[in-house]
Amino acid sequence: MASPAAHAVTCAPDPTTACLQGVIKTSAGVPAAGVKLELKATKAPGPQQVTTDEAGSWSFSIDKAGEYVVTVDPATLPKGQFLKGQGSRTISIELFNTGSALFPLTDDASAAAPAGGDDTKETTKPSTNTSQAETGAATTSASGEFSWPRLWQQAASGIRMGLLLSLAAVGLSLVYGTTGLSNFAHAEMVSMGGILAFLFMSLTGNIWLAGGIAVLLMACFGWLQDAVLWKPLRRKRLSLMQLMIVSIGLSIVLQNVFQFFFGANVLRIDPSTPKTVQLFGVTLTVQSYIAMGIALVAIIGVGLALKYSRFGRATRAVSDNPALAEASGIDVNRVVRVVWIASSALAGLAGVLLGLVLNGISWNTGWQFLLLLFAAVVLGGIGTAFGAVVGAMIIGLIVEMANIWLPGDLKHAAALFILIIVLLVRPQGIFGRKERIG
């Protein structure tokens, strides 16, 4: 079962260990230290206890899969703070996995959860908006209550999400701009990047080396895709609709391959417990800050290359008019080949960074973001790399900040609704042109 501890201890999942962990913070986002929690299995002889540390973190190490109940002692909560939901969570967890239990606090006694009541049951799965170490600061409810700390926290999460979406959206936009293909398998490139990083992290133990190898292999996979699949299909002059159907088939095949070899488990690239850093009242994990920095550098690099390099000018020429570009002496097939390489590498990098930020990657992680990627590309102006970045930032901010007023299940719907409104006013997108030549 769990090992007794006076304070929260670091837990790393492995084939014989599972981890339950979380962060408890006050309604103002301040870590709640000294809060006692109990863990009890359905057939355990007695509960084990931990106490949150100065960062509000707690964790239990578990050596047997099963159903566990985590309970907060309300008497140990900071003064003036109350549990917003039930004080216990029932969680089913498997070995080599990480689970979390959320215990949001409120300073409104009238909004506190009543004593008693049924436990909330949860299962171990990765979050799609914030890592487990930040849940105490970013947790929102359907009640729509507003606070400035929450606004800044969600805005920072939105910027982070926008930057990560931008990496994948730029590649998706470049492929469409040069080939006209809406590549539905692009989402699986994101998942594959994270899965490869997980594999090489387990072999090398170095996250930088694992991530670099994953991105390099994804670039090679982009070359292989075009050489084996897309170039032969272009030579056969298949229609764009037929190519799109092929991309959907490739997406389904890759999803099933991922699930066959790795199952439905969450694969943690970095098994250590994420550490948080608070800047200007915003709490994010160290991995989040690093991921945002890497994404920003990569986006700026791609932008400069497209604008000032010879190959970038050739890419923009092919995107504008492939026939005219070929007549001008540009090797269109070579440009398209490099675009596929760059697109897959950027998607792989996005997958690695998402795996770190979300504290895990799974077989369908990319698929969960596919609609948001298409929304970003269409909103910014389909086929324009700069538009894809702006569209991704807008979508990321809307998705995360919608949590302030809407239930979490509706955050994606809010982004897509805004997309529809914008396209009704400006069908070509923000940076798109009303007419395309050719």
Secondary structure, 3 states (H helix, E strand, C coil): CCCCCCCCCCCCCECCEEEEEEECECCCCCECCCCEEEEEECCCCCCEEEECCCCCEEEEEECCCEEEEEEECHHHCCCCCEECCCCEEEEEECCCCEEECCCCEECCHHHCCCCCCCCEEEECCCCCCCCHHHHHHHCCCCCCCCCHHHHHHHHHHHHHHHHHHHHHHHHHHHHHHHHCCCCCCHHHHHHHHHHHHHHHHHHHCCHHHHHHHHHHHHHHHHHHHHHHHHHHHHHCCCCHHHHHHHHHHHHHHHHHHHHHHHCCCCECCCCCCCCEEEECCEEEEHHHHHHHHHHHHHHHHHHHHHHHCHHHHHHHHHHHCHHHHHHCCCCHHHHHHHHHHHHHHHHHHHHHHHHHHCCCECCCHHHHHHHHHHHHHHHHCCCCHHHHHHHHHHHHHHHHHHHHCCCHHHHHHHHHHHHHHHHHHCCCCCCCCCCCCC
